[in-house]
Amino acid sequence: MMIEDFIRDAHYKPNDYMAYHVARELAELHPGSTIVEGSTHHFDLEEFVRAQKCAIVEKKSVFHHVRTDWVSSGRLKQHIRNSWLNILWNGQLLDVVLITWTESCYPRRQYWIVADAPDLAESFFNAVCEWNCEVRGEILVYHDGYFEKDKTLFNSIKTSTFDNLVLQGSLKKEIQNDFTQFFASREVYERYGIPWKRGAVFIGPPGNGKTHTLKALINHLGKPCLYVRSFKAEYGTEQENMAEVFQRARMAPCLVVLEDLDSMIDDTNRSCFLNELDGFQSNSGVAVLATTNHPEKLDASILDRPSRFDRKYYFNLPAEAERLAYIRNWNAELQTDLQLSEKGATRIVSATDGFSFAYLKELFVASMVKWMSDGRSTSMDDVLLAQTDLLRDQMKIRKRK
């Protein structure tokens, strides 16, 4: 066989025969060599190369087929579709063949590592997979059946802290201490035979600090975080995707974040979710953090069963003390011209009974815009009070809908 036509000829073979054909041809081309074959997504050779953990020293005469995606302005990302690469790793050379095809509407990517000795092939395979499984300065996001490391999301979360978070009573301290102590107590759990896992659900109407608390907690704990946008995917079932998410989370310790849990779990996938959460498999070191605006939509087997979500934290509408603390925090960050007087702050606190933190934020932002559009001729006290009345009317309309 001419090596230039190796991948082209492979694509002429039936899908269910292609992998066998490539393995057999490689064995004939490299007698006495070790060949490691697989298709796990953890073998992300491109990311390993970008991190300068290995180098492509030669692109063989086989056509190098690359797909280029536009990520954002000035940012492109390349994905190798089909290629035969010569790799330099730890001073040793290996060949890696990558072939991508479609099978039953599913994209499938297979790789073959060719090395002079079993130890070299297996060590390289382990090194690539282990490196790609690590999370370093990024959030691991699961969406549409795939994992993706998101540095932008990680950086946005770094701005969220417990210092600028206002919650009722001791709630902030309880949450902070609960999970700090959990991750620091592995030896104690194991000594007394207690499963080292945790599940918590944040419950309450929207806009009262659940997401901010999640971000602050992720930032504070500094543990690898797996954020699940959805279990739905174009390829694969929700049950298969749930299994994949928890399999990855078990490379613990790890935080698994499930926002709006009530929209993720239904009658068709609940059984699988419960098995992954509290079945035969050990979830040692896994902390599952979920939120819901509608606890009444969650089955009792999720919400009330011990050992699944053993902590429930309630995020209610802010009372007078929390509204005052929130307003003072906002006021302290504003330029002098935009600041409320102390008397004005007290009046706003009284006028915003029933406002969530999200509505209080909207009140400040809308008032700042109004103050600037009016030529900065009206005091912020008066602007905020007028905007409070407008927002309250909007709240009434939304409730009627």
C-alpha positions as CSV (number, residue, x, y, z in Angstrom):
1,M,0.0,0.0,0.0
2,M,1.2,3.5,-0.8
3,I,1.4,5.4,2.4
4,E,0.2,8.6,0.7
5,D,-3.2,6.9,0.1
6,F,-3.5,5.2,3.5
7,I,-6.3,7.4,4.9
8,R,-8.1,7.9,1.6
9,D,-8.2,4.1,1.1
10,A,-9.5,3.6,4.6
11,H,-12.4,5.9,4.0
12,Y,-13.5,3.7,1.1
13,K,-14.1,0.8,3.5
14,P,-17.5,0.1,5.1
15,N,-17.8,1.8,8.5
16,D,-18.0,-1.4,10.5
17,Y,-14.8,-2.7,8.8
18,M,-12.7,0.5,8.7
19,A,-11.1,0.2,12.2
20,Y,-10.1,-3.4,11.6
21,H,-8.7,-2.6,8.2
22,V,-6.6,0.3,9.5
23,A,-5.3,-1.8,12.5
24,R,-4.4,-4.7,10.1
25,E,-2.6,-2.4,7.6
26,L,-0.6,-0.7,10.3
27,A,0.5,-4.1,11.7
28,E,1.7,-5.0,8.3
29,L,3.5,-1.7,7.8
30,H,5.1,-1.8,11.2
31,P,5.8,-5.5,12.1
32,G,7.1,-5.8,15.6
33,S,5.8,-2.4,16.7
34,T,3.1,-1.9,19.4
35,I,-0.2,-0.4,18.3
36,V,-2.6,1.2,20.8
37,E,-6.1,1.8,19.3
38,G,-9.0,3.7,20.8
39,S,-11.6,6.4,20.5
40,T,-11.9,8.1,24.0
41,H,-12.3,11.9,23.9
42,H,-9.7,12.2,26.6
43,F,-7.0,11.5,24.0
44,D,-7.1,15.2,22.8
45,L,-3.7,15.3,21.1
46,E,-4.2,18.8,19.8
47,E,-4.5,20.3,23.3
48,F,-1.5,18.3,24.4
49,V,0.5,19.8,21.5
50,R,-0.8,23.3,22.2
51,A,0.4,23.0,25.8
52,Q,3.8,22.0,24.4
53,K,3.8,18.7,26.1
54,C,4.8,17.1,22.9
55,A,5.7,18.2,19.4
56,I,4.7,17.3,15.8
57,V,8.1,16.9,14.2
58,E,6.8,15.8,10.8
59,K,3.6,15.6,9.0
60,K,4.0,12.5,6.8
61,S,3.1,12.5,3.2
62,V,-0.5,11.6,4.0
63,F,-2.8,14.6,3.5
64,H,-3.2,16.6,6.7
65,H,-7.0,17.2,7.0
66,V,-7.8,20.0,9.4
67,R,-11.1,21.8,10.3
68,T,-10.9,25.4,11.5
69,D,-13.6,26.8,13.7
70,W,-14.3,30.5,14.4
71,V,-14.5,30.9,18.2
72,S,-14.6,34.7,18.6
73,S,-13.0,37.8,17.1
74,G,-9.4,37.1,16.3
75,R,-9.6,33.6,17.8
76,L,-9.7,30.4,15.7
77,K,-9.4,26.8,16.8
78,Q,-8.2,24.0,14.6
79,H,-9.3,20.4,14.9
80,I,-7.4,17.6,13.1
81,R,-9.9,15.4,11.3
82,N,-7.6,13.0,9.4
83,S,-3.9,12.7,9.6
84,W,-0.8,10.7,10.1
85,L,1.5,12.5,12.5
86,N,5.1,11.9,13.7
87,I,5.3,12.9,17.4
88,L,8.3,13.7,19.6
89,W,7.5,13.1,23.3
90,N,10.1,12.9,26.0
91,G,12.9,12.5,23.5
92,Q,11.2,9.5,21.7
93,L,9.3,9.3,18.4
94,L,5.9,7.8,17.9
95,D,3.4,7.7,15.0
96,V,-0.2,8.7,15.6
97,V,-2.9,8.1,13.0
98,L,-6.2,10.0,13.4
99,I,-9.3,9.2,11.3
100,T,-12.8,10.7,11.5
101,W,-15.9,9.4,9.9
102,T,-19.7,9.4,10.4
103,E,-21.4,6.2,11.7
104,S,-25.2,6.0,12.1
105,C,-25.3,9.9,12.2
106,Y,-22.7,10.0,14.9
107,P,-19.3,11.5,14.3
108,R,-16.6,9.0,15.3
109,R,-12.9,9.6,15.7
110,Q,-10.4,6.8,16.1
111,Y,-6.7,6.9,16.8
112,W,-3.9,4.5,16.5
113,I,-0.6,5.0,18.4
114,V,2.4,3.2,16.8
115,A,5.5,2.8,19.0
116,D,8.6,0.6,19.2
117,A,7.7,-0.8,22.6
118,P,4.5,-1.3,24.6
119,D,5.7,0.8,27.5
120,L,6.2,3.8,25.2
121,A,2.8,3.6,23.5
122,E,0.9,3.0,26.8
123,S,2.9,5.7,28.7
124,F,2.2,8.3,25.9
125,F,-1.5,7.3,25.8
126,N,-1.8,7.7,29.6
127,A,0.1,11.0,29.6
128,V,-2.2,12.6,27.0
129,C,-5.4,11.3,28.7
130,E,-4.4,12.2,32.2
131,W,-3.3,15.7,31.2
132,N,-6.6,16.4,29.4
133,C,-8.6,15.2,32.4
134,E,-6.9,17.8,34.6
135,V,-8.7,21.1,35.1
136,R,-6.3,24.0,35.3
137,G,-7.7,27.6,35.6
138,E,-10.9,26.7,33.7
139,I,-14.4,25.3,34.3
140,L,-15.2,22.0,32.7
141,V,-18.5,22.6,30.9
142,Y,-20.7,19.7,29.7
143,H,-23.1,20.7,26.8
144,D,-24.6,18.9,23.9
145,G,-22.9,15.6,24.9
146,Y,-19.4,17.1,25.0
147,F,-16.9,18.4,27.6
148,E,-15.2,21.7,27.0
149,K,-12.8,23.6,29.2
150,D,-13.9,27.2,29.5
151,K,-11.3,29.8,30.7
152,T,-13.7,32.7,30.2
153,L,-16.3,31.3,32.5
154,F,-13.6,30.6,35.1
155,N,-12.3,34.2,34.9
156,S,-15.8,35.5,35.3
157,I,-16.4,33.4,38.4
158,K,-13.1,34.7,40.0
159,T,-14.9,38.1,40.4
160,S,-17.6,36.5,42.6
161,T,-16.7,36.3,46.3
162,F,-18.4,36.0,49.6
163,D,-17.2,39.4,50.5
164,N,-19.7,41.1,48.1
165,L,-22.5,38.7,48.8
166,V,-25.5,39.6,51.0
167,L,-27.6,36.8,52.4
168,Q,-30.0,36.4,55.3
169,G,-28.7,35.7,58.7
170,S,-25.9,33.1,59.0
171,L,-26.7,31.5,55.6
172,K,-23.5,32.7,53.9
173,K,-21.3,31.4,56.7
174,E,-23.1,28.1,56.9
175,I,-22.6,27.3,53.3
176,Q,-19.0,28.5,53.3
177,N,-18.1,26.4,56.4
178,D,-20.1,23.4,55.3
179,F,-18.2,22.8,52.1
180,T,-14.8,24.0,53.3
181,Q,-15.1,21.4,56.1
182,F,-16.3,18.7,53.8
183,F,-13.3,18.9,51.5
184,A,-10.9,19.1,54.4
185,S,-12.3,16.1,56.2
186,R,-11.7,13.1,53.9
187,E,-9.6,11.2,56.5
188,V,-12.3,11.7,59.1
189,Y,-15.1,10.4,56.8
190,E,-13.0,7.4,55.8
191,R,-11.9,6.6,59.4
192,Y,-15.6,6.3,60.5
193,G,-16.8,4.6,57.3
194,I,-19.0,7.5,56.2
195,P,-19.3,8.1,52.5
196,W,-17.2,11.1,51.6
197,K,-19.8,12.8,49.3
198,R,-22.1,15.7,49.5
199,G,-25.3,17.0,47.8
200,A,-26.8,20.4,48.3
201,V,-29.7,22.2,46.7
202,F,-30.2,25.9,46.7
203,I,-34.0,26.7,46.8
204,G,-35.8,29.9,46.2
205,P,-37.4,32.4,43.8
206,P,-35.1,33.8,41.1
207,G,-32.8,36.7,41.8
208,N,-32.0,36.1,45.4
209,G,-28.4,35.0,45.3
210,K,-28.3,31.3,44.4
211,T,-26.1,31.7,41.3
212,H,-23.8,34.3,43.1
213,T,-23.4,31.9,46.0
214,L,-22.5,29.1,43.6
215,K,-19.8,31.2,41.9
216,A,-18.4,32.4,45.2
217,L,-18.3,28.9,46.5
218,I,-16.5,27.6,43.4
219,N,-14.0,30.4,43.7
220,H,-13.6,29.9,47.5
221,L,-13.0,26.2,47.4
222,G,-10.6,26.1,44.4
223,K,-11.7,22.5,43.5
224,P,-12.2,21.3,39.9
225,C,-15.7,22.2,38.8
226,L,-17.9,20.4,36.2
227,Y,-20.7,22.7,35.1
228,V,-23.6,20.9,33.3
229,R,-25.6,23.1,31.0
230,S,-27.8,20.3,29.9
231,F,-28.0,16.5,29.7
232,K,-29.7,16.8,26.3
233,A,-27.7,16.3,23.2
234,E,-28.1,15.8,19.5
235,Y,-26.2,12.5,19.7
236,G,-26.7,10.1,22.6
237,T,-29.4,9.8,25.2
238,E,-29.8,11.8,28.4
239,Q,-29.2,8.6,30.4
240,E,-25.9,8.0,28.5
241,N,-24.8,11.6,29.1
242,M,-25.7,11.5,32.8
243,A,-23.4,8.4,33.1
244,E,-20.6,10.2,31.3
245,V,-20.9,13.3,33.5
246,F,-20.7,11.3,36.7
247,Q,-17.9,9.0,35.4
248,R,-15.9,12.2,34.8
249,A,-16.8,13.6,38.2
250,R,-15.6,10.5,40.0
251,M,-12.0,11.6,39.1
252,A,-12.5,13.4,42.4
253,P,-12.4,15.7,44.3
254,C,-14.9,17.6,42.1
255,L,-17.8,20.0,42.3
256,V,-20.7,19.2,39.9
257,V,-23.0,22.1,39.3
258,L,-26.6,21.6,38.1
259,E,-28.5,24.9,37.7
260,D,-32.3,24.8,37.4
261,L,-32.4,21.1,38.3
262,D,-36.1,20.9,37.8
263,S,-35.7,21.6,34.1
264,M,-33.1,18.8,33.8
265,I,-34.8,15.9,35.4
266,D,-38.1,14.4,34.3
267,D,-40.0,11.1,34.4
268,T,-37.9,9.6,31.6
269,N,-34.4,10.2,33.1
270,R,-35.1,10.4,36.8
271,S,-34.2,6.8,37.6
272,C,-30.9,7.0,35.8
273,F,-30.1,10.3,37.6
274,L,-30.8,8.7,41.0
275,N,-28.7,5.7,40.3
276,E,-25.7,7.9,39.3
277,L,-26.3,10.1,42.4
278,D,-26.8,7.4,44.9
279,G,-26.4,4.0,43.3
280,F,-23.8,1.2,43.4
281,Q,-21.0,3.4,42.1
282,S,-18.9,5.3,44.7
283,N,-19.1,9.1,44.4
284,S,-16.3,9.6,46.9
285,G,-15.1,13.2,46.8
286,V,-18.0,14.4,44.7
287,A,-20.1,17.4,45.8
288,V,-23.2,18.0,43.8
289,L,-24.5,21.6,43.9
290,A,-28.0,22.1,42.4
291,T,-30.4,25.0,42.3
292,T,-34.1,25.3,41.7
293,N,-36.7,28.0,41.5
294,H,-39.4,25.5,41.6
295,P,-38.9,22.8,44.2
296,E,-42.5,21.7,43.8
297,K,-41.5,20.3,40.3
298,L,-38.9,18.0,41.8
299,D,-39.9,14.5,42.8
300,A,-39.7,13.6,46.5
301,S,-37.2,10.9,45.6
302,I,-34.7,13.7,44.7
303,L,-35.6,16.4,47.2
304,D,-36.5,14.4,50.3
305,R,-34.5,11.2,50.2
306,P,-31.6,11.2,52.6
307,S,-28.0,10.8,51.2
308,R,-28.9,12.4,47.8
309,F,-29.3,16.1,48.6
310,D,-28.6,16.1,52.3
311,R,-28.4,19.9,52.5
312,K,-31.1,22.3,51.5
313,Y,-30.5,26.0,51.7
314,Y,-33.4,28.4,51.2
315,F,-32.8,31.8,49.5
316,N,-35.8,33.9,50.3
317,L,-36.6,37.5,49.3
318,P,-34.3,39.9,51.2
319,A,-35.7,41.3,54.4
320,E,-35.1,44.9,55.5
321,A,-31.7,44.2,56.9
322,E,-30.4,42.5,53.8
323,R,-31.9,45.2,51.5
324,L,-30.1,47.9,53.5
325,A,-26.8,46.0,53.4
326,Y,-27.1,45.5,49.7
327,I,-28.0,49.1,49.0
328,R,-25.0,50.3,51.1
329,N,-22.7,48.0,49.2
330,W,-23.9,49.4,45.9
331,N,-23.7,53.0,47.2
332,A,-20.1,52.5,48.4
333,E,-19.0,51.6,44.9
334,L,-20.6,54.6,43.2
335,Q,-18.9,58.0,42.5
336,T,-19.9,60.7,44.9
337,D,-22.4,62.4,42.5
338,L,-24.2,59.1,42.1
339,Q,-24.4,58.2,45.8
340,L,-27.6,58.1,47.9
341,S,-27.8,60.1,51.1
342,E,-28.2,58.0,54.2
343,K,-31.8,59.3,54.5
344,G,-32.4,58.3,50.9
345,A,-31.0,54.8,51.5
346,T,-33.4,54.3,54.4
347,R,-36.4,55.5,52.2
348,I,-35.4,53.1,49.4
349,V,-35.2,50.2,51.9
350,S,-38.8,50.9,53.0
351,A,-40.0,51.3,49.4
352,T,-38.5,48.1,48.1
353,D,-40.3,45.5,50.3
354,G,-40.7,42.4,48.1
355,F,-37.8,43.2,45.8
356,S,-35.3,40.5,45.0
357,F,-31.6,41.2,44.9
358,A,-31.9,41.1,41.1
359,Y,-34.6,43.8,41.2
360,L,-32.5,45.9,43.5
361,K,-29.6,45.7,41.0
362,E,-31.9,46.6,38.2
363,L,-33.2,49.5,40.2
364,F,-29.7,50.9,40.6
365,V,-28.7,50.4,37.0
366,A,-31.9,51.9,35.6
367,S,-31.6,54.9,38.0
368,M,-28.0,55.6,36.9
369,V,-29.1,55.6,33.3
370,K,-32.0,57.9,34.1
371,W,-29.9,60.2,36.1
372,M,-27.4,60.6,33.2
373,S,-30.1,61.0,30.6
374,D,-31.8,63.8,32.6
375,G,-28.6,65.8,32.5
376,R,-27.6,64.9,36.1
377,S,-29.9,67.7,37.4
378,T,-32.0,65.5,39.8
379,S,-30.7,64.0,43.0
380,M,-30.2,60.2,43.0
381,D,-32.5,60.0,46.0
382,D,-35.4,61.3,43.9
383,V,-34.4,59.3,40.8
384,L,-34.3,56.0,42.7
385,L,-37.6,56.6,44.4
386,A,-39.3,57.3,41.1
387,Q,-37.7,54.2,39.5
388,T,-38.8,52.1,42.4
389,D,-42.4,53.0,41.6
390,L,-41.9,52.1,38.0
391,L,-40.3,48.7,38.8
392,R,-43.0,47.9,41.3
393,D,-45.6,48.4,38.6
394,Q,-43.7,46.1,36.3
395,M,-43.5,43.5,39.0
396,K,-47.3,43.6,39.3
397,I,-47.8,43.2,35.5
398,R,-45.4,40.2,35.4
399,K,-47.2,38.6,38.3
400,R,-50.6,38.9,36.5
401,K,-49.1,37.3,33.4
